[in-house]
Amino acid sequence: MVLVVAACQAGDGSVLPPRPASGTPTPDVVQRSSVRPHDAVLKAYVEYWKVLSAAGKSSPEEGRALLRPYVQGDYLDHLVDGIRQMTEQGREPYGEVVPRVKEVRVGEKRAEVTDCQDTSMAGMADRRTHQLIPGTAKMATANITASLEQSSDGRWRLTGLSMKEAACTPPSR
C-alpha cells in the first residue's frame, strides 16, 4: 500500500501553489486505492467466474486471452484444453454460476477460497443452438476450493480449482 502525505509548516513564509480546479488531478501526488488482500482475492475469484463463461463460448485462443488476467500456469493451459474439447464436442457453457464464498484465506503470496456456489442455473448448451442440453444442469450447489497466487504484477490469479463431492451449505447473508 502506498500512502502519500503532504505536509506544510505554518509560519515559514512559504506560499502554496493554487488548488487545482475540482476534479483536476494534482500531478505531483499519486493516489492508490488501499484494497485489502482479502478483497483483492475475492474480487479476482468472482470475476474469474464471469469471464470463464465467456471464454467457454469463444475459440481456445480468445479464451486464453480472456482468462489470462485471472488464471496462470498449468491451470490456464488446462482450461484452454477444456475449451478446445467443448468446441470439438459442439458444446458451450449455459447459464451462470453464482459464487457464494464461505471463506478466504490469504498468506504472503498465496490464497485459498472456499465456495459453495449456486449452480442451479448452469449446464452445457449446444454450441449451434445455444439451447440447454437435457441432463447437464444437475447440481444445485458445487463445493469448490480455489487456489490463487499473487503475480509479479500484483494481481491475484487462480492456479487451481477442485470440486469436492461432499454437499455444502452456502453462507447465510
LINQUI-V297780 format. One record per pair of residues at least 4 apart in sequence whose C-alpha atoms are under 6 Angstrom apart, sorted by the first residue. I is the first residue (numbers start at 1). J is the second residue. Records with the same first field share a line. If there is no record, write none. Layout:
# LINQUI-V297780
I=J + J
This chain:
# LINQUI-V297780
20=24
41=156
43=47
48=52 + 70
53=93
55=63
56=83 + 92
57=92
58=62 + 63
59=63
60=80 + 83 + 84
64=68
67=71
70=157
71=76 + 157 + 158
72=76 + 159
75=159 + 160
86=91
87=91
90=126 + 127
91=125 + 126 + 127
92=124 + 125 + 127
93=124 + 125
94=122 + 123 + 124 + 125
95=121 + 122
96=121 + 122
97=118 + 119 + 122
98=117 + 118
99=117
100=115 + 116 + 117 + 170
101=114 + 115
102=114 + 115 + 171
103=113 + 114
104=112 + 113
105=111 + 112
106=111
107=111
109=149 + 150
110=148 + 149
111=147 + 148
112=146 + 147
113=145 + 146
114=144 + 145
115=144
116=142 + 143 + 168 + 170
117=141 + 142
118=140 + 141
119=140 + 141
120=140
122=137
123=136 + 137
124=132 + 133 + 136
125=130 + 131 + 132 + 133
126=130 + 131
143=163 + 164 + 168
144=162 + 163
145=161 + 162
146=160 + 161
147=158 + 159 + 160
148=157 + 158 + 159
149=156 + 157
150=154 + 155 + 156
151=155
